[in-house]
Amino acid sequence: MKTDKIHFPPGLILLFLIFPFISSCRHTANIDTLPIICFEKEVLPVFQNNCAISGCHDGSREGRAFNSYVSISRGVTPGKPYASNLYQAIIGSGGGNRMPPSAPLSLENRTIISVWIEQGANLTTCNDTTTTGGGGGGTDGTLRACYSRDIQPVLSSHCAMTGCHDAGTHAGEYVFYSYTSTMGAVHPGSPSTSKLYQVLFSSGEEKMPPSSKPQLTTAQIDSISKWISYGALDQTCAIACDTINPVTFSGTIWPIMQSNCTGCHGGTSPSGGITISGYSDVSALAASGTLMNAITGKGVPRMPLGGPFTTCQIRQFQIWVNNGHLNN
């Protein structure tokens, strides 16, 4: 069964995260009033990022793969999360080891999967209202940006650096290292009166990032504007991460580095003396082994400082490096 549904509205997941579970029948309270979970945008990315990775359930070994609707639905009893082998493994109630073995899924992701199963575990698709710089779309089809995925990585790379707006320096009394501190420069619903947005278009000493540092892209600025416009919510969103289709420098690697790395490692005085301004720099780091060592924290501080990449993103970098770190 394949139905078109509107993408799960940003922030609404928090409403049912606080609803208690009715222990007598183990159904989510008010399940009929919740928006339909979108398999393609909300469920599949969770499995791609945490289960369908190299050495686990990517289909390369014997055992079940968790990289498609067909393979995932085989472990599910529609309407009954606690009778589903897949969900039992996720919460560790089936007598075996909890999966993923390295770390449990977040409460938000477990709840998304539980509600999806209770709603029938259908192959629901969503209206495509997302872009590279944006987040989930609202019911009116307007593009949204998600804080954890689209905003904080950019702030960590371009603003929350030593000597600028990190927790130790807090230049101008502003800190952009976390959601709580960032909100000191934000007026929800009003980008034009938010200091965080104003400084992007200022001049002289008021301009941020400084002219000597790499500037934000148009897409990144648009994401900040949209995030503030729609309430500047503190959201954690799934990151679609594809290791099935070809991993390219221009389409996969460079966009990740622009959001997470170029702010610190660009301009006239790059952090650690390591410049990342384009393909040649990244390729040289890949060839020397420095790139993967930094991403995995092997023998050096783990990068990026704003937070490690997901397991799937690390796999994407490894695939690109192993394939010859091409300029593709």
TORBAVEX-982356 format. One record per residue (C-alpha): residue number from 1; z, y, x. Coordinates in steps of 0.001 Angstrom, whole numbers, padded with zeros to 6 digits. Layout:
# TORBAVEX-982356
SITE/NUM/Z/Y/X
...
# end
This chain:
# TORBAVEX-982356
SITE/1/000000/000000/000000
SITE/2/-001055/003305/001524
SITE/3/-000074/006586/-000083
SITE/4/-000370/010198/000998
SITE/5/002966/011950/001086
SITE/6/004168/015321/002238
SITE/7/005884/015250/005633
SITE/8/009668/015014/005441
SITE/9/010827/018679/005207
SITE/10/012566/020034/008337
SITE/11/016326/020104/008051
SITE/12/016479/017970/004900
SITE/13/017333/014902/006970
SITE/14/020704/016565/007565
SITE/15/021441/016525/003846
SITE/16/021473/012783/003551
SITE/17/023030/012202/006958
SITE/18/026253/013483/005443
SITE/19/025971/011351/002285
SITE/20/028287/008329/002432
SITE/21/026919/004841/002119
SITE/22/028121/002925/-000935
SITE/23/029738/-000107/000650
SITE/24/029577/-002322/-002432
SITE/25/025797/-002490/-002509
SITE/26/024866/-000855/000815
SITE/27/022350/001533/-000688
SITE/28/022011/005134/000390
SITE/29/023547/007470/-002152
SITE/30/020987/009384/-004233
SITE/31/018128/007438/-002680
SITE/32/015822/008301/-005590
SITE/33/016241/012023/-004981
SITE/34/015264/011932/-001289
SITE/35/011770/012895/-000146
SITE/36/009513/010020/000853
SITE/37/009826/009144/004533
SITE/38/006486/009349/006346
SITE/39/005799/006211/008371
SITE/40/003152/007752/010623
SITE/41/005113/010877/011575
SITE/42/008746/009778/011346
SITE/43/009088/006011/011648
SITE/44/006302/004938/014022
SITE/45/007190/007477/016782
SITE/46/010757/006127/016866
SITE/47/009471/002616/017637
SITE/48/006800/003895/020050
SITE/49/009346/005866/022070
SITE/50/012148/003304/022093
SITE/51/010733/-000188/021546
SITE/52/006985/-000427/022183
SITE/53/007338/000362/025880
SITE/54/006340/-001540/028972
SITE/55/008346/-004729/029444
SITE/56/009724/-004677/025907
SITE/57/007841/-004803/022612
SITE/58/004488/-003320/023620
SITE/59/002598/-006557/022927
SITE/60/002018/-007446/026571
SITE/61/004531/-010294/026461
SITE/62/005296/-013048/024038
SITE/63/007291/-011930/021068
SITE/64/006938/-009226/018487
SITE/65/005232/-005930/019210
SITE/66/006472/-002777/017521
SITE/67/003446/-000541/017899
SITE/68/001851/-000631/014442
SITE/69/002698/-000777/010759
SITE/70/001668/-004422/010524
SITE/71/003879/-005564/013409
SITE/72/006875/-003469/012338
SITE/73/006695/-004463/008674
SITE/74/006918/-008167/009602
SITE/75/010583/-007665/010419
SITE/76/011361/-005780/007227
SITE/77/012412/-006804/003718
SITE/78/011211/-003882/001546
SITE/79/014061/-002248/-000319
SITE/80/016757/-004060/001672
SITE/81/017645/-002642/005118
SITE/82/020604/-004976/005652
SITE/83/018471/-008003/004818
SITE/84/015808/-006918/007322
SITE/85/015906/-008589/010733
SITE/86/014545/-005440/012321
SITE/87/017287/-003203/010952
SITE/88/019961/-005784/011769
SITE/89/018827/-005679/015404
SITE/90/018943/-001879/015417
SITE/91/022560/-001743/014219
SITE/92/023615/-004928/016027
SITE/93/024757/-006820/012927
SITE/94/022510/-009867/013193
SITE/95/024575/-011763/015750
SITE/96/022358/-010809/018699
SITE/97/022276/-007884/021077
SITE/98/021735/-004465/019601
SITE/99/018299/-003011/020225
SITE/100/017201/-001072/022151
SITE/101/019463/-002622/024812
SITE/102/019659/000506/026989
SITE/103/021038/002826/024301
SITE/104/021364/002727/020515
SITE/105/019060/004768/018347
SITE/106/020476/008075/017191
SITE/107/022141/008283/013778
SITE/108/019207/010357/012563
SITE/109/016641/007756/013618
SITE/110/018661/004872/012188
SITE/111/018952/006731/008905
SITE/112/015226/007472/008799
SITE/113/014437/003765/009237
SITE/114/017067/002714/006694
SITE/115/015788/005109/004035
SITE/116/012170/004152/004757
SITE/117/013000/000489/004140
SITE/118/014963/001286/000976
SITE/119/011991/003274/-000303
SITE/120/009798/000198/000016
SITE/121/008738/000259/003678
SITE/122/005289/001503/002693
SITE/123/002508/002693/004979
SITE/124/003038/006304/004009
SITE/125/000874/008934/005639
SITE/126/001379/012684/005766
SITE/127/-000588/015816/005295
SITE/128/-001638/016803/008805
SITE/129/000080/020161/009200
SITE/130/001044/019879/012856
SITE/131/-000416/021285/016050
SITE/132/000285/020874/019739
SITE/133/002628/023847/019631
SITE/134/004110/023289/016185
SITE/135/006441/020924/014467
SITE/136/006547/019398/011029
SITE/137/004895/021157/008133
SITE/138/006683/022441/005077
SITE/139/005798/021593/001517
SITE/140/003552/024649/001435
SITE/141/001507/023347/004368
SITE/142/002910/025995/006732
SITE/143/003267/024988/010361
SITE/144/006816/024645/011599
SITE/145/008288/024315/015087
SITE/146/011169/022032/015977
SITE/147/013917/023343/018253
SITE/148/014588/020253/020381
SITE/149/010916/019405/020858
SITE/150/009121/022766/020955
SITE/151/011654/025478/021839
SITE/152/014426/024268/024163
SITE/153/012117/022696/026796
SITE/154/010237/026005/027104
SITE/155/013467/028008/027368
SITE/156/014915/025597/029941
SITE/157/011801/025869/032095
SITE/158/011087/029592/031789
SITE/159/014450/031236/031059
SITE/160/017538/029102/031743
SITE/161/017076/029125/035503
SITE/162/019547/029950/038277
SITE/163/019742/033708/038592
SITE/164/018417/034258/035085
SITE/165/019744/032952/031786
SITE/166/021502/029732/032769
SITE/167/025149/028996/031961
SITE/168/026315/030281/035349
SITE/169/024324/033505/035575
SITE/170/023811/034640/031957
SITE/171/021798/037700/032954
SITE/172/022132/040442/030362
SITE/173/024836/038308/028733
SITE/174/022173/035963/027335
SITE/175/022176/032215/027909
SITE/176/019246/030040/026829
SITE/177/020539/026637/027871
SITE/178/021535/025338/024435
SITE/179/020961/025992/020761
SITE/180/024342/027693/020281
SITE/181/023874/030100/023175
SITE/182/020233/030806/022309
SITE/183/021243/031912/018803
SITE/184/022946/034927/020389
SITE/185/019459/036392/020813
SITE/186/018021/035289/017478
SITE/187/018035/036728/013970
SITE/188/016992/033784/011768
SITE/189/013991/034675/009650
SITE/190/013071/037762/011681
SITE/191/011186/037332/014988
SITE/192/010557/041084/015302
SITE/193/014289/041867/015466
SITE/194/015194/038876/017650
SITE/195/015781/039726/021303
SITE/196/014378/036334/022326
SITE/197/011016/037239/020801
SITE/198/011042/040976/021610
SITE/199/011299/040504/025385
SITE/200/008123/038424/025432
SITE/201/006184/041603/024692
SITE/202/008295/044129/026608
SITE/203/007369/045795/029900
SITE/204/009140/046575/033149
SITE/205/012621/045125/033630
SITE/206/012843/044246/029932
SITE/207/009926/041811/030100
SITE/208/010787/038128/030041
SITE/209/009895/036023/031833
SITE/210/009523/038573/034666
SITE/211/005969/039342/035730
SITE/212/006544/037395/038949
SITE/213/007201/034214/036965
SITE/214/004775/032054/034969
SITE/215/004287/033444/031478
SITE/216/004521/031566/028202
SITE/217/001290/030366/026657
SITE/218/000075/031690/023325
SITE/219/000961/028364/021692
SITE/220/004525/028523/023060
SITE/221/005008/032090/021821
SITE/222/003636/031113/018419
SITE/223/006087/028212/018252
SITE/224/009033/030531/018953
SITE/225/007825/032936/016273
SITE/226/007419/030171/013676
SITE/227/010783/028621/014554
SITE/228/012594/031929/014051
SITE/229/010594/032766/010903
SITE/230/011673/029595/009147
SITE/231/015372/029929/009827
SITE/232/015778/029013/013517
SITE/233/017213/025621/012597
SITE/234/018799/023226/015096
SITE/235/016558/020209/014605
SITE/236/015853/017075/016595
SITE/237/012337/015796/015973
SITE/238/010504/012652/016911
SITE/239/008011/013098/019725
SITE/240/004736/011318/019115
SITE/241/004053/009491/022358
SITE/242/000923/007403/022809
SITE/243/000534/004909/025656
SITE/244/-002146/002891/023875
SITE/245/-005013/005351/024174
SITE/246/-006063/006704/027604
SITE/247/-003471/008915/029307
SITE/248/-005252/011951/030748
SITE/249/-004119/014858/032886
SITE/250/-005503/017572/030607
SITE/251/-004507/015995/027303
SITE/252/-001211/014315/028202
SITE/253/000356/015199/031556
SITE/254/-000344/018905/031907
SITE/255/000899/019937/028418
SITE/256/004216/018166/029125
SITE/257/004565/019923/032475
SITE/258/003684/023322/031010
SITE/259/006573/023027/028566
SITE/260/009099/021547/030991
SITE/261/008237/022303/034622
SITE/262/005949/025264/035358
SITE/263/008539/027902/034518
SITE/264/010784/026808/037386
SITE/265/008043/025688/039755
SITE/266/005643/028600/039467
SITE/267/005316/032251/040372
SITE/268/006049/033822/043728
SITE/269/009303/031939/044405
SITE/270/009118/028453/042893
SITE/271/012293/026373/042680
SITE/272/012841/024109/045679
SITE/273/009668/025466/047247
SITE/274/007624/023136/045021
SITE/275/004744/024836/043216
SITE/276/003260/023354/040054
SITE/277/000364/025519/038958
SITE/278/-002326/022981/038140
SITE/279/-003931/019639/038832
SITE/280/-004046/019820/042636
SITE/281/-000287/020431/042876
SITE/282/000605/017637/040454
SITE/283/-001816/015198/042079
SITE/284/-000312/015854/045521
SITE/285/003189/015217/044152
SITE/286/001956/012003/042531
SITE/287/000329/010782/045739
SITE/288/003477/011348/047791
SITE/289/005728/009633/045260
SITE/290/007688/012838/044688
SITE/291/006592/013163/041071
SITE/292/007895/009803/039828
SITE/293/011010/010000/042012
SITE/294/011926/013336/040417
SITE/295/011157/012181/036876
SITE/296/013249/009005/037263
SITE/297/015934/010510/039508
SITE/298/015253/008098/042349
SITE/299/016970/009515/045426
SITE/300/016718/013102/044144
SITE/301/018133/015119/041221
SITE/302/016443/014072/038007
SITE/303/013925/016477/036539
SITE/304/013486/018421/034383
SITE/305/016906/020061/034516
SITE/306/016748/020885/030811
SITE/307/016900/017186/029957
SITE/308/015105/013976/030994
SITE/309/011778/012917/029573
SITE/310/011731/010162/026979
SITE/311/011116/006591/028104
SITE/312/007637/006786/026604
SITE/313/006786/010034/028416
SITE/314/007916/008527/031721
SITE/315/005636/005586/030961
SITE/316/002757/008019/030395
SITE/317/003310/009573/033819
SITE/318/003490/006127/035411
SITE/319/000225/005078/033754
SITE/320/-001511/008231/034977
SITE/321/-000201/007769/038525
SITE/322/-001087/004071/038624
SITE/323/-004615/004819/037423
SITE/324/-005218/007075/040397
SITE/325/-003790/010392/039059
SITE/326/-007263/011548/038096
SITE/327/-008287/015043/036997
SITE/328/-009388/013819/033581
# end
